[in-house]
Amino acid sequence: MFVAETDFPLAAPIHDALAEAVANGDTGYTPPDPGLRTAFVSFAKRHFGWDVDPAGIRSTGDVMMGVVEILRAVIEPGDRVVISTPVYPPFGMIIPEADGVIEDVPLIDTGTTWELDLDGIDAALADGARAVLLCNPQNPTGTVHSRESLAGLAEIARRHGVPVVSDEIHSPLVYPGATFTPFLDASPDAVEVGFAVTSASKAFNLAGLKCALMVASGDGPKKVLRELSPEVEWRTSLFGAIAGVAAFSDDSAPWLESLVARLDLNRVLLADLLDEHLPLARYRIPEAGYLAWIDVSAYGWGDDPARAILRGAQVALHHGPLFGPQGVGHVRVNFGCAPEVLREAVARIAALTAS
């Protein structure tokens, strides 16, 4: 339950599109326009009310590949890039890959949610940091950043003349009560400074098929994407493109709706299970995604409790400290599974408290 992929059957339209490609022997190169741009434009309008210019979209192999290529294009070697921990561990890998240096401005824990530290980011940029790498929605906390917060970030970035690269891979999985705002749709400032990198892979469980989209709205960011090496786009997998087009289509909408409904039940079920079996655990129900950020430090399982849990309970969770300093005593749990699996996992972990 550590890796971010779900246990649910593939959406039928995606299955059928891939099966047809195999039956036809369509296993060659990805064409220059496999339909991804048109499909994503429709999906973004339908799900987010976001008008995307297809001329501002390019594809690549996966979201982190897209992020690192954009960073390479917009920073100089040694430039500092702001991240907000706790955050997806590969953020700490791709910034050095782009010859950048990590500048951590942690999220603010308000006691009820997590928020971007806009004053801290402003100070970091004033001190010379040259880019911001945003996670929206945030992994691992499941926070959906507000339009006001994103617009504030965009204003700060524009004032300092730095780009914002927004990883929006979890955006299709937002629950009732929260509203996802694409960074590029947050404000006119965001258009001028922003890039979004996204994929159907997280919502539709397509990570192994290797396809992501890099999106820009402003003239400057569009120029950056146009000038990326053609090889960046040729890394898009044909099967990933076929699956992405099917995922973004109207035909897959009922499947996505049912997935979100199941995950919505699971996020609450997990809270109930923790209250019953691990009452000292601290868990804030996420607004998006299928990942739970849980503080189990009260149980004395060490700085990285996932290790003790794996040894003692045979349940594999993600290691909290990998997400940043705030991850000490924490685990990340994937609840994108059958309720029975979730119940068994919590019961196994709870048994450790009696040993």
N, C-alpha and C positions, 0 to 999 in steps of 0.2 A: 504493500500500500504506500510505497514511497514515490513511484514514478508517476508522472502526470499523463496517464492515459486511462481510458475507461474500459469497463468490462462488457459494455452493451453491444448487441449486434449492429453491424453496419447498416446505415440507412439504405433502404431498397433501391432508390434511384442511383446511389453511388455504386452499389454492388452491381447493378445491371449495366451501368456505363462501363465499368471496368471489365466485366465479363464479356461484353460485346467487343471491347478492344482486343482482348485476348483471343476471342473466337475469330476475329478478323485478321489476327496476326499483326495488329497495329502496335508494334513494340520498337519502333524506330525513334528518330529524333523528334523533339518537340517543335512544332511549327511556330513561326514568328507570332502568330495570333491564334492561340487555341481557344479563344472565347472568354478568357479569364477577366479581362477588363470589363467587358459588357456585363458579365454575370455579377461581378463584385459591385459595379455601379448600381445595379438593380437591388442587390441585397442591402447595400448601405442605405439606400433611400427607403426601402421597405422596413428595415429594422431600426434604423437610427434617425431617419428623417434627414440624412446627410446627402447633399448633392456633390458627387465626386466627378471631376473631369477625367474621362478615360485617358486623355493625353498625359495626365500626371501619374500614371500607374506603370510600373515595371515589375516583372516577376523575378524570382530567384529560388534557390533550393530550400531555404527555411528562414525563419524570422531572425535568428542570431546571425546567419550569413548576411542577410540584408542589413542588419544593424551595423555589423563590423565594416561592411563596404561603404556605407554612408559615412561612418565615423572617419574612415581613412580619407574620405574626400573632403571633409569639413574641418579637420583638426591637423595640426602639425605635430611631429614627434615630440613627446614630452609634455604636450598640453594636458591639463587636468580636465576630467570629465566628471560632472556631478551625478551621483546616484543617491537614492534614498532607501537606506536599509530599514527593516529587513526586506530583502529583495532576492529574486531569482539568482541562484549562485553563478550561472554563466555570465551575468553582467560583469562579475569580477574577473572573468577570463577574456572576454572579447575586447575590453578596453585596452589591456596590454597588447592584445593581438593587433589592435589598430595603432600601436605605439603611443597610446595615451596613458595617463596616470589617474588612478581612482581618487576622487574627492567625495567623501561620504558626508552627506547632510541628512541624518536620519529622519524618518517620519516622526511626527509628534503624536504621542499617545495621549488622547484627551480624556481617557477613562471610559469613553463610550465608542470611540472610533479612532482611526489613524488619519492624520492630515499631513500634507506636504508642508515643510517648514519653509515658507516663502521668504521670510526674513533671512534665514540661514542660507538659502540658495542665492538670494540677492547679495549677501556678504561674500559668498564664495566667488561669485562672478565678478564682483567689484575687486576682489583680490587676485583675479587673473584666470580663473577657470574658464574654459573656452567652449564648453558644450554641456548639455544636460541630457541624460539618458533616463527616460521616464518609463514606469511600468503602470499601464492604465487599461483595465483594472490591475490592482497590485497583487502580485504573487510574492509571498504566501498569505497575506492577510485577507485577501478577497475584498479589499476596499475599492469602491467605485469613486474616483475623485470627482468632486462637484465641478459644474461648469464655472463657478466663481473662482475656485482654486486654480483650475486650468487656465482661465483667462488671466489670473494674477501671475501665474508662471510665465505665460506668453509675454505679458507686458514687461516683466523683468528681463526676459531673454532678449526681447527686441531692443530694450533700452541699452543693454550691454553688447548688442550685436553678436549674439551667439545662437547657434541652432539648438532645437530640442528634437530629439529622436524618441518617438513614443512606441513602445511595444504594446500592441493592442490585441494580442492573440486570444485573450479570454473574453473579449467583448461580446460575443454572441450569447454568453452564459450569465446573464444578469437577471436577478430575481425580482419579483414584485416588491415594490417599495423603493427600489433604486432605479436610477436612470443613467444609462451610459452616455457620456458625451465624448465623441471623437475629439482628440486634441485639435485637429485641424479645423474643427467646426466650433471651437470654443469662443473665438474672437477674431477680428481682423489681424491682430498682432500674431496670433497662432498661424494664420495663413502665411505670413511673411517669414516666420522662423522655423516652421515645423515640418517634420517628416513623420509619417505613420508606417509601421511595418506590421503586417497582420497575416493571417492564414485561416483557412477552414480547418486546419489540422487539429486544434485543441478541442473544438466543439464536436467535430465529426469523427475524431479519432483516426486521423490520417497522417500522423507524424512520419511514419516510415516511407510515405510516398513522395516527400520532398518537394514542396511547393509553397511559396510565400509571396506576398505582394508588398512592394514599396510604393508609398503613395505620397504625393506632394500636391499642394494647391497653389502656392505662390510662385511667381516667375523665377525667383532665385533658387528655391528648392527644386523646382522642375528642371532647371538647367543642370543642377548637380546630378539628378537622376539620369538625364539624357547623356551626360558625359561619362557615366560609369562604363567600364569596359563591357563590350558585348558579351564577354565570357560570363559575367555576373548573371545575365539573363539566361544564357544557354545552360546554366546549372539547374534550371527548372526541369523536373522530371515530367515526362509525358504522362505517366499514370497520375502523378500529382495534379497536373493541369486538368486532366479528364475528371478526376475525382472532385477537384475544386469547383469546376463549372457545375457539376451535378449538385454539390453541396450548397452552392449559392443560389440554386434555382428554386422556384416556387414549389416544385415537387418535393423537395426535402424539408420544407417548412413544417409540416405536421410532425415529422420525426424530431426535429429540433425542439418543437414545443413540448412534445412528450418527454424528451430528455430533461429539459429544464424543470418540468413538473416533478419528475422522479428525483432529481437532485435537490429540489426544494424540500421534498419530504425527508431526504437523507440528511440534509444539513441540520434539520430540527431533530430528527431521530438521534443523531450523534450527540446533540446537546442533552437530550433526555437520558441517553445511555451513560454519558459522563456524570450527570447528576446522580444517577443511581449507583454506579459502580466505582467511579473515580471522583468523588465529590470535591477533592482538593485541586483538581485540574481547573485551569482557567481557559475558557474558550469563548470567543466572540463570534457569533454566527456570521459567516461571510455574506457579503452583498452580491458576490459574483464568483463563478468558478466552482470547482469541486474539490478544493483544497482547504483543509482546516489547519489553523495555526494555534497550537495548544501548548500552554505552559504547564508542565508537569514537575516543576522544580521542587514542589512541596513534598514529593515522594522520595527525594534523596537518591535519584538514579544518576547523579553526576551532571557535569556540564553538557554532555552529549547523551541524553537519556535514550536515544534511539539504539545505541549500542547495547545497553542493558536490556532493553525491551526485546531486541532481536535474539540475544542469548537466552533470556529467561522465558520469553513468551512465544518465540518463533513467529513474530509479527514484524515485518520490515517496514519501518517508517523513515521519512527523510530526516537528515541530521540538522537540527536547529542551528548550530553554530555556523554552518555553511552559508546561512542567509545574512550573516552579519553579527555584530556584537550582541544585539538584542536577542539572538537565538539561543544563548546559553540557557539550558534547562527546558528548551522547547523541542517539539517535534512537529513535522508537517505530515498530515494524514490525508490520503486520497480517499474520498467517500463516493467516488464514481463507480459504485459496485452494487451488488444485490444487498438488500437490507440484512439478510442472513449473514453475509460476510462481515458486515459492519458490527453486528451483534457479537459474532464469534471473536472478532479482533479485540473489542473492548473487554469482553469477558476474559480472554487470555491475559491481557495486560493487567486487568484488575486482580487476577490471581497472584500476581507478583507481590501485591501489597500484603498478602496473607502469609507469604513465605519468609 
